[in-house]
Amino acid sequence: MSKKSTGVFIGGLLLGSVIGTVTGLLIAPRTGRDTRQLLKKSADALPELAEDLSTSVQLQADRLSETALRNWDGTLARLREALAAGIEASARERLEFKQTKSDLVSESRESVSDHQL
């Protein structure tokens, strides 16, 4: 499971727990006063639950950020290697081209010299 999926799963789990708790309280065969007291306790726990959810989301965001930075560093390193290889290949091609051109000029001069004799 990816890190992003884990964060979504945890958020969904917490939201489902809250919805399930509220639904269970409303359907449960209790007196109105007992249900209201239980709802009040649950409502009092919501800020803590929200803080836990916020912390969880922040941790997941930090992990994703770190992963993105590591991936960027790897991509940047590969890009530098590719550029260096391209520059090196270009220099080799340029050198080979100059050598070929020099050989052609030499052959041309020899050919002209042979015809003049």
C-alpha positions in Angstrom: 0.0 0.0 0.0 1.5 3.4 -1.0 2.0 6.1 1.6 -0.7 8.2 0.0 -3.2 5.3 0.2 -2.3 4.8 3.8 -3.1 8.3 4.7 -6.4 8.2 2.9 -7.2 4.8 4.6 -6.5 6.2 8.1 -8.6 9.3 7.4 -11.5 7.1 6.1 -11.1 4.8 9.1 -11.4 7.7 11.5 -14.3 9.2 9.7 -16.1 5.9 9.5 -15.6 5.4 13.2 -17.2 8.7 14.0 -20.1 8.1 11.7 -20.6 4.5 13.1 -20.5 5.8 16.7 -23.1 8.5 16.1 -25.3 6.1 14.1 -25.0 3.4 16.8 -25.9 5.9 19.5 -28.9 7.2 17.7 -30.3 3.7 17.0 -29.4 2.1 20.3 -32.3 1.3 22.7 -31.5 3.8 25.4 -33.4 6.5 27.0 -33.2 10.0 25.5 -31.2 11.3 28.5 -28.6 8.5 28.3 -28.3 9.0 24.6 -27.8 12.8 25.0 -25.2 12.2 27.7 -23.3 9.8 25.5 -23.5 12.2 22.6 -22.2 15.0 24.8 -19.2 12.8 25.8 -18.6 12.0 22.1 -18.9 15.6 21.1 -16.4 16.5 23.8 -14.0 13.9 22.4 -14.2 15.4 18.8 -11.5 18.1 19.3 -9.1 15.4 20.4 -10.1 13.2 17.4 -9.7 16.1 15.1 -6.2 16.8 16.5 -5.3 13.1 16.0 -6.6 13.2 12.5 -4.7 16.5 11.8 -1.5 15.0 13.2 -1.9 11.9 11.1 -2.5 13.9 7.9 0.6 16.1 8.7 2.8 13.0 9.2 1.6 11.6 5.9 2.2 14.9 4.2 5.7 15.1 5.6 6.4 11.5 4.4 5.1 12.4 0.9 7.2 15.5 0.9 10.4 13.6 1.8 9.6 11.0 -0.8 9.1 13.7 -3.4 12.4 15.3 -2.5 14.3 11.9 -2.7 12.7 11.2 -6.1 13.6 14.7 -7.3 17.2 14.2 -6.2 17.4 10.9 -8.1 15.9 12.5 -11.2 18.2 15.4 -11.0 21.2 13.1 -10.7 20.1 11.0 -13.7 19.6 14.2 -15.7 23.1 15.4 -14.9 24.5 12.0 -15.9 22.5 12.2 -19.2 23.7 15.7 -19.9 27.3 14.8 -19.2 27.0 11.7 -21.5 25.5 13.9 -24.2 28.2 16.5 -24.0 30.8 13.7 -24.1 29.2 12.1 -27.1 28.9 15.4 -28.9 32.6 16.1 -28.3 33.6 12.7 -29.7 31.4 13.2 -32.8 32.9 16.7 -33.3 36.4 15.2 -33.0 35.6 12.4 -35.4 34.0 14.9 -37.8 37.2 17.1 -37.7 39.3 14.0 -38.3 37.2 12.9 -41.2 37.3 16.4 -42.7 41.0 16.5 -42.2 41.4 13.1 -43.9 39.2 14.2 -46.8 41.3 17.4 -47.3 44.5 15.4 -47.2 43.2 12.9 -49.8 42.0 15.8 -51.9 45.4 17.4 -51.8 47.1 14.2 -52.7 44.7 13.7 -55.6 45.5 17.2 -56.9 49.2 16.5 -56.5 49.0 13.2 -58.4 47.1 14.9 -61.3 49.7 17.6 -61.5 52.6 15.2 -61.9 
